[in-house]
Amino acid sequence: MRATRTAAFVGLAALVTLSACGADSTTPADGEQAAAANAAAGDACAPVDIEAKEAEIDAATATSAADFGGIDGLVAAAKAEGQLNTIALPHDWANYGQIIDCFKNKYGITINEQAPDASSAEEIAAAEANKGTDKAPDVFDLGTNVALSSTDYFAPYKVEQFDEIPADQKEETGLWVSDYTGVMVVGYNKTLFGEITSIDELTDAKFAGTVALNGKPAEAGAAFNGFLLANLANGGSMADPQPGLDYFKKLNEAKVLNLTDVTPGTIESGEHGVVFDWSYNMVPVTEKLEAQGVEWATFLPEDIALGSYYKQAINVDAPNPAAARLWQEFLYSAAAQNLWAEGGAVPVLNGLYGDDFSDEAKAAAPQVDALVSPTTEEADAITAFLQSNWDSTIS
């Protein structure tokens, strides 16, 4: 099957101008955090005046807010639980820091942030390891390849805006729903290496030990899509991932490939000087390095605009099932969709809310005519290929 193409914004200029998953938290937003959240989204982050009240139903079986009698009933039930366990949500990833603060300030619910730099595969592993305990994650934010192979861990739930989400960006019962994407780019330290225009240049010895994917491609969504970008740029296709594997084998043999996880800290320290990663992850990196006098640039290999929406899902074994469902409702609200866009991501409800986004959001989100993405079947097949071949080829 051919790769799907998902409509997004228009033009690519904003992405190119970028070149001119935080610590755990277990307490509600304090005054300073609340002020930042309110500044980010105005009244949308202001506290709601709804009293906590235990749900009259088994919240774990709820498939929509209607089961709670409406959103107000869901809010009351979530506030009665008082807790939400998240995992793999770095604060500088697609603006999750402000999204988390906004939710805490709005609902007064404590968010227990677990393993912010965990991979998608590690999210599922944590759910399995903590099953039946109050430590299990309530919600997931997963790369497509891991989400599609993990649906037994998900509870069906349809947010109020479910019908507005494109059919190809959701499972029909609400087991998973796409949330946001970026454009896969190659970011690099231009101050150190000069201009890079092709990934063919990366075998040069000057890049020794500094070129990286953001994780392991069979386990992490960013790394999976970084692999796909390199594969397409080397003449591969969604049906033929071998050129991508051959490319990374070549980088490994040239001793330029770095297999450690990419974080803003490893980029700032110089451990990683060239990374295949999402455009929204490049925004905070570019700003931080600029303050240090370092230019961090990005480019699109072969002008390929590759994107893949991450997937939201509720843990079927969520210890706080009402709060998990409220979190999903919040993420598909205008406020959270705007905050994702302000972080440089393209939210799935851009078509619904985009015209009303803040000027900051409109300026930050990547602008493309269409995104190339693998189909469900292609993602499954490529994941299986990587599971069978990556470790034995790249060691």
C-alpha positions as CSV (number, residue, x, y, z in Angstrom):
1,M,0.0,0.0,0.0
2,R,1.2,3.5,-0.6
3,A,2.1,5.8,2.2
4,T,-0.7,8.0,3.4
5,R,-0.4,11.8,3.1
6,T,-1.9,13.8,6.0
7,A,-2.9,17.4,5.4
8,A,-1.3,20.0,7.7
9,F,-0.5,23.7,7.4
10,V,0.6,25.3,4.1
11,G,4.2,25.9,3.0
12,L,7.5,24.8,4.5
13,A,9.2,28.1,5.2
14,A,8.6,28.2,9.0
15,L,10.3,24.9,9.5
16,V,13.4,25.8,7.7
17,T,13.7,29.1,9.6
18,L,14.5,27.0,12.7
19,S,18.1,27.0,11.4
20,A,18.4,31.0,10.8
21,C,9.7,12.5,25.6
22,G,12.1,17.2,33.0
23,A,12.2,16.3,36.6
24,D,9.4,14.2,38.2
25,S,6.6,16.2,39.8
26,T,4.1,15.1,42.4
27,T,2.4,18.3,43.5
28,P,-0.2,20.6,41.9
29,A,1.1,23.7,40.1
30,D,2.4,26.3,42.5
31,G,1.8,30.0,42.1
32,E,4.7,30.5,39.7
33,Q,3.7,27.5,37.5
34,A,0.0,28.6,37.5
35,A,1.0,32.1,36.4
36,A,2.9,30.6,33.5
37,A,0.1,28.3,32.5
38,N,-2.5,31.1,32.6
39,A,-0.2,33.3,30.5
40,A,0.1,30.5,28.0
41,A,-3.6,30.0,27.5
42,G,-5.4,32.8,29.3
43,D,-8.7,31.9,30.9
44,A,-8.5,28.4,29.5
45,C,-6.2,27.4,32.4
46,A,-8.1,29.1,35.1
47,P,-9.5,26.9,37.9
48,V,-12.9,25.3,37.3
49,D,-15.5,25.7,40.0
50,I,-16.7,22.2,40.3
51,E,-16.6,20.2,43.6
52,A,-15.1,16.8,43.8
53,K,-17.6,14.0,43.8
54,E,-17.1,10.3,43.5
55,A,-18.4,8.8,40.3
56,E,-21.7,6.9,40.5
57,I,-20.5,4.5,37.9
58,D,-17.4,2.4,37.4
59,A,-15.2,5.0,35.8
60,A,-13.0,2.3,34.3
61,T,-15.9,1.2,32.0
62,A,-16.8,4.7,30.8
63,T,-16.5,5.1,27.1
64,S,-17.5,8.8,26.9
65,A,-18.2,11.8,29.2
66,A,-21.8,11.0,28.8
67,D,-21.4,8.0,31.1
68,F,-20.6,10.5,33.9
69,G,-23.6,12.7,33.0
70,G,-21.4,15.0,31.0
71,I,-18.1,16.8,31.3
72,D,-19.0,18.4,34.7
73,G,-19.6,14.9,36.1
74,L,-16.3,13.7,34.7
75,V,-14.5,16.7,36.2
76,A,-16.1,16.0,39.6
77,A,-15.1,12.3,39.5
78,A,-11.6,13.1,38.4
79,K,-11.2,15.7,41.2
80,A,-12.4,13.1,43.7
81,E,-9.6,10.7,42.5
82,G,-7.2,13.7,42.8
83,Q,-4.3,12.0,41.0
84,L,-3.1,11.3,37.5
85,N,-0.1,9.2,36.6
86,T,1.7,10.2,33.4
87,I,4.8,8.7,31.8
88,A,7.3,9.7,29.1
89,L,6.2,13.4,28.9
90,P,9.4,15.6,28.9
91,H,8.5,19.2,29.6
92,D,10.4,20.4,26.5
93,W,8.7,17.9,24.2
94,A,5.9,19.6,22.2
95,N,5.3,22.0,25.1
96,Y,4.2,19.3,27.5
97,G,5.5,21.4,30.4
98,Q,2.9,24.1,29.9
99,I,0.2,21.6,29.0
100,I,0.8,19.7,32.3
101,D,0.8,23.0,34.3
102,C,-2.4,24.2,32.6
103,F,-4.2,20.9,33.5
104,K,-3.0,21.0,37.1
105,N,-4.0,24.6,37.6
106,K,-7.4,24.1,35.9
107,Y,-8.5,21.0,37.8
108,G,-6.3,21.0,40.9
109,I,-5.3,17.4,40.2
110,T,-1.9,16.1,41.3
111,I,0.1,14.8,38.3
112,N,2.7,12.1,39.1
113,E,5.2,12.3,36.3
114,Q,7.1,9.1,35.8
115,A,10.2,8.5,33.6
116,P,9.8,11.6,31.4
117,D,12.5,10.3,29.0
118,A,11.1,6.8,28.6
119,S,10.5,5.3,25.1
120,S,7.1,4.2,23.9
121,A,8.1,0.6,24.5
122,E,9.1,1.4,28.0
123,E,5.7,3.0,28.6
124,I,4.0,-0.3,27.9
125,A,6.6,-2.2,29.9
126,A,5.8,0.1,32.9
127,A,2.1,-0.7,32.5
128,E,2.8,-4.4,32.6
129,A,5.3,-4.2,35.5
130,N,2.9,-2.0,37.6
131,K,-0.3,-3.7,36.7
132,G,-2.8,-3.7,39.6
133,T,-0.9,-1.1,41.6
134,D,-1.4,2.7,42.1
135,K,1.9,3.2,40.3
136,A,0.7,2.1,36.9
137,P,0.5,4.9,34.2
138,D,-3.0,6.1,33.6
139,V,-2.4,7.3,30.1
140,F,0.0,6.8,27.2
141,D,1.5,9.0,24.5
142,L,3.0,6.5,22.0
143,G,4.7,6.3,18.7
144,T,2.5,4.7,16.0
145,N,4.5,1.5,15.7
146,V,4.3,0.7,19.4
147,A,0.7,1.8,19.8
148,L,-0.6,-0.4,17.0
149,S,1.0,-3.5,18.6
150,S,-0.2,-2.7,22.2
151,T,-4.0,-2.2,21.9
152,D,-4.6,-4.9,24.5
153,Y,-3.4,-2.4,27.0
154,F,-5.9,0.3,26.0
155,A,-9.4,1.2,27.2
156,P,-11.9,2.5,24.6
157,Y,-12.9,6.1,25.1
158,K,-14.3,8.8,22.8
159,V,-13.6,12.4,23.7
160,E,-16.3,15.0,23.0
161,Q,-14.4,16.0,19.8
162,F,-14.0,12.5,18.6
163,D,-16.2,13.0,15.5
164,E,-14.0,15.9,14.4
165,I,-10.9,13.8,14.3
166,P,-10.2,12.4,10.8
167,A,-11.2,8.7,10.5
168,D,-7.6,7.6,9.7
169,Q,-6.3,9.2,12.9
170,K,-8.3,7.2,15.4
171,E,-9.4,3.6,16.2
172,E,-13.1,3.4,15.7
173,T,-14.0,2.6,19.3
174,G,-11.5,5.1,20.7
175,L,-8.8,2.6,21.8
176,W,-6.3,5.2,20.5
177,V,-6.5,8.6,18.9
178,S,-3.8,10.6,17.1
179,D,-2.8,13.7,18.9
180,Y,0.1,15.7,17.3
181,T,2.9,15.4,14.8
182,G,5.9,17.3,13.7
183,V,8.2,17.0,10.6
184,M,11.2,14.7,10.9
185,V,14.3,16.8,10.3
186,V,18.1,16.5,10.7
187,G,19.3,19.0,13.3
188,Y,23.0,19.8,13.7
189,N,25.6,22.1,15.3
190,K,26.3,24.5,12.5
191,T,28.8,26.4,14.5
192,L,30.9,23.3,14.9
193,F,30.4,21.5,11.6
194,G,29.4,24.2,9.2
195,E,26.5,23.8,6.8
196,I,25.2,20.3,6.1
197,T,22.9,19.8,3.1
198,S,22.8,16.0,2.7
199,I,22.9,13.0,5.0
200,D,25.5,11.5,2.7
201,E,28.0,13.8,4.3
202,L,27.6,12.2,7.7
203,T,30.2,9.4,7.2
204,D,32.9,12.1,7.4
205,A,35.3,11.5,10.3
206,K,34.6,15.0,11.7
207,F,31.2,13.6,12.9
208,A,32.9,10.8,14.9
209,G,30.5,9.5,17.6
210,T,28.0,12.4,17.3
211,V,25.3,11.3,14.9
212,A,22.2,9.8,16.5
213,L,18.6,8.7,16.2
214,N,16.4,9.7,19.2
215,G,16.1,6.2,20.6
216,K,15.9,2.7,19.2
217,P,13.8,2.6,16.0
218,A,11.8,-0.5,16.9
219,E,10.9,1.0,20.3
220,A,10.7,4.8,20.1
221,G,8.5,6.8,17.7
222,A,11.0,9.5,17.0
223,A,13.8,7.0,16.2
224,F,11.4,5.0,14.0
225,N,10.5,8.0,12.0
226,G,14.2,9.1,11.8
227,F,15.0,5.7,10.4
228,L,12.1,6.1,7.8
229,L,13.5,9.5,6.8
230,A,16.9,8.1,6.2
231,N,15.4,5.2,4.3
232,L,13.4,7.3,2.0
233,A,16.4,9.7,1.4
234,N,18.4,6.7,0.4
235,G,16.0,5.4,-2.2
236,G,14.0,3.1,0.1
237,S,10.2,3.1,0.4
238,M,7.6,2.2,3.0
239,A,7.6,-1.3,1.4
240,D,11.4,-1.6,1.3
241,P,13.3,-0.5,4.5
242,Q,16.5,-2.2,3.6
243,P,18.2,1.0,2.3
244,G,17.7,2.6,5.6
245,L,19.3,-0.3,7.5
246,D,22.2,-0.2,5.0
247,Y,22.6,3.5,5.6
248,F,22.9,3.2,9.4
249,K,25.2,0.2,9.1
250,K,27.4,2.5,7.0
251,L,27.3,5.2,9.7
252,N,28.1,2.6,12.3
253,E,31.1,1.3,10.3
254,A,32.3,4.8,9.9
255,K,32.2,5.2,13.7
256,V,30.0,8.2,13.6
257,L,26.9,6.7,15.0
258,N,26.1,7.3,18.6
259,L,23.5,4.8,20.1
260,T,22.9,6.6,23.4
261,D,19.5,8.3,23.9
262,V,19.3,11.9,22.7
263,T,18.2,14.6,25.3
264,P,18.5,18.4,25.3
265,G,21.4,17.9,27.7
266,T,23.4,15.6,25.4
267,I,23.0,18.1,22.6
268,E,24.0,21.0,24.8
269,S,27.0,19.1,26.0
270,G,28.1,18.3,22.5
271,E,27.7,14.5,22.9
272,H,25.2,14.6,20.0
273,G,26.1,17.0,17.2
274,V,23.7,15.6,14.5
275,V,20.3,14.2,15.3
276,F,17.4,12.8,13.4
277,D,14.4,14.1,15.3
278,W,11.1,15.9,15.3
279,S,10.9,19.6,14.3
280,Y,9.2,20.5,17.6
281,N,12.2,19.1,19.6
282,M,14.4,21.4,17.7
283,V,12.6,24.6,18.9
284,P,13.8,24.6,22.5
285,V,17.3,23.2,21.5
286,T,17.7,26.1,19.0
287,E,16.7,28.7,21.6
288,K,19.0,27.3,24.4
289,L,22.0,27.0,22.2
290,E,21.5,30.4,20.6
291,A,21.8,31.8,24.1
292,Q,25.2,30.1,24.4
293,G,26.4,31.5,21.1
294,V,25.9,28.2,19.2
295,E,23.9,28.0,16.0
296,W,21.8,24.8,15.8
297,A,20.4,24.4,12.2
298,T,18.0,21.9,10.6
299,F,17.5,20.6,7.1
300,L,15.1,18.2,5.2
301,P,16.9,15.5,3.4
302,E,15.7,15.4,-0.2
303,D,12.9,17.8,0.8
304,I,11.0,14.8,2.3
305,A,8.3,16.0,4.7
306,L,7.8,12.9,6.8
307,G,5.4,13.0,9.7
308,S,3.6,10.6,11.9
309,Y,1.1,11.4,14.6
310,Y,1.7,10.1,18.1
311,K,-1.2,8.2,19.7
312,Q,-3.1,8.9,22.9
313,A,-4.5,6.1,24.9
314,I,-5.9,5.3,28.3
315,N,-4.5,2.3,30.3
316,V,-7.2,-0.3,30.6
317,D,-5.7,-0.9,34.1
318,A,-5.5,2.8,35.0
319,P,-5.5,3.4,38.8
320,N,-7.2,6.8,38.2
321,P,-9.7,6.0,35.4
322,A,-11.7,9.2,35.7
323,A,-8.6,11.5,35.7
324,A,-7.3,9.5,32.8
325,R,-10.4,10.3,30.8
326,L,-10.4,13.9,31.8
327,W,-6.8,14.2,30.7
328,Q,-7.9,12.9,27.2
329,E,-10.8,15.4,27.1
330,F,-8.4,18.2,28.0
331,L,-5.8,17.3,25.4
332,Y,-8.4,17.6,22.6
333,S,-9.7,21.0,23.9
334,A,-8.8,24.2,22.1
335,A,-6.5,25.2,24.9
336,A,-4.3,22.1,24.8
337,Q,-4.3,22.0,21.0
338,N,-3.1,25.6,20.9
339,L,-0.3,24.8,23.5
340,W,0.9,21.9,21.4
341,A,1.1,24.2,18.4
342,E,3.0,26.8,20.5
343,G,5.5,24.1,21.1
344,G,6.1,23.6,17.4
345,A,3.8,20.6,16.8
346,V,0.9,20.2,14.5
347,P,-2.1,19.1,16.6
348,V,-4.7,16.7,15.0
349,L,-7.5,19.2,15.5
350,N,-5.6,22.0,13.7
351,G,-8.4,22.0,11.1
352,L,-11.0,22.7,13.8
353,Y,-9.1,25.2,16.0
354,G,-6.2,26.4,13.9
355,D,-7.7,29.7,12.8
356,D,-8.1,30.7,16.4
357,F,-4.7,29.7,17.5
358,S,-2.4,32.3,19.1
359,D,0.0,34.2,16.9
360,E,2.8,32.3,18.7
361,A,1.2,29.0,17.8
362,K,0.8,29.9,14.2
363,A,4.4,31.0,14.0
364,A,5.8,28.0,15.8
365,A,4.0,25.1,14.1
366,P,5.7,23.6,11.0
367,Q,4.0,24.5,7.8
368,V,3.7,21.9,5.0
369,D,1.3,21.0,2.2
370,A,1.2,17.4,3.1
371,L,3.1,14.9,5.3
372,V,4.3,11.5,4.1
373,S,3.4,8.8,6.6
374,P,3.4,5.0,6.6
375,T,0.0,3.2,6.6
376,T,-0.8,1.0,9.6
377,E,0.2,-2.1,7.7
378,E,3.5,-0.5,6.6
379,A,4.3,0.6,10.1
380,D,3.7,-2.9,11.4
381,A,5.8,-4.5,8.7
382,I,8.7,-2.0,9.2
383,T,8.6,-2.5,13.0
384,A,8.8,-6.3,12.5
385,F,11.8,-5.8,10.1
386,L,13.6,-3.6,12.6
387,Q,12.9,-6.0,15.5
388,S,14.5,-8.8,13.4
389,N,17.4,-6.9,11.9
390,W,18.4,-3.7,13.8
391,D,20.3,-5.3,16.7
392,S,22.1,-7.8,14.6
393,T,23.2,-5.2,12.1
394,I,23.9,-2.2,14.4
395,S,25.9,-3.4,17.5
